[in-house]
Amino acid sequence: MAVKQPTQRQLRVGEEVRHIIAQTLSRAHSGDPLLDTVSITVTEVRVSPDLQNATVYVMPLRGKHLPDILKALKEKSWYFRKEVAGKLQTRIAPRLVFVADQTFEEAERVQTLLSSPKVRRDIEEGE
């Protein structure tokens, strides 16, 4: 079964939500000491077709304190939703779910595989 691609509207709203949350985190006014002191990157936001739910992919600097940060983001999701509601030009502010972005770990895993002696040997043989 083919995966349905997001619409232009979903992509646009997701990018707007990503910017709003990133700006909110950079202002460090969430009231949570961990969120207000750690640098957190918002890598992507995926919005549901009805725009009522958004999955926010985050990664703290160097991946430190990830479980604690996800817990704090979950507890403060109401605060971030309120910020999004005030700035987003839609009728509904999506419910936010914060998850760890695994793309960094996957890229590192692929890089490790590519630099292994066996793979390098196979690549050199193919050339």
Sequence and secondary structure as in RCSB ss.txt:
>XXXX:A:sequence
MAVKQPTQRQLRVGEEVRHIIAQTLSRAHSGDPLLDTVSITVTEVRVSPDLQNATVYVMPLRGKHLPDILKALKE
KSWYFRKEVAGKLQTRIAPRLVFVADQTFEEAERVQTLLSSPKVRRDIEEGE
>XXXX:A:secstr
       HHHHHHHHHHHHHHHHHHHHT SS HHHHHS EEEEEEEE TTSSEEEEEEEEGGGTTHHHHHHHHHH
THHHHHHHHHHH  SSS  EEEEEE  HHHHHHHHHHHHTSHHHHHHHHHH 
